[in-house]
């Protein structure tokens, strides 16, 4: 059950802000995605592709997410994108600094469970050496 405190007291106790995923940690412009694809290395899995590029300085990592029309309709694509963002958000403290990466959902990503997506992302991230 929840502790007796209410509102912001509970949030301060659980340190929720340390697991936020601010927009500054995301790749938001097309040239950034193109640069990662052009200059980075790509790891391919059954449901995901992970492209990784070292950044010029030791700045914090930044992530981008791609779900094309092949994955499904808008509702399905948005669900897959939300799942991928949540996976990265939950594992953000395990990621090394100084990398930009793009996760591309492949066609089967819409039909698998959250756990299967998370397992594959962790596997690809280990192969790309972006996990601590």
Secondary structure, DSSP 4 states (H G I P E B T S, - for coil): ---S--THHHHHHHTGGGG---GGGB--SHHHHHHHHHHSEEEE-SSEEEEEEE-SSSPPPEEEEEE-TTT-SHHHHHHHHHHHHHHHHHTGGGBPSSEEEEEEE-GGGGTS-HHHHHHHHHHHHHHTT-B-
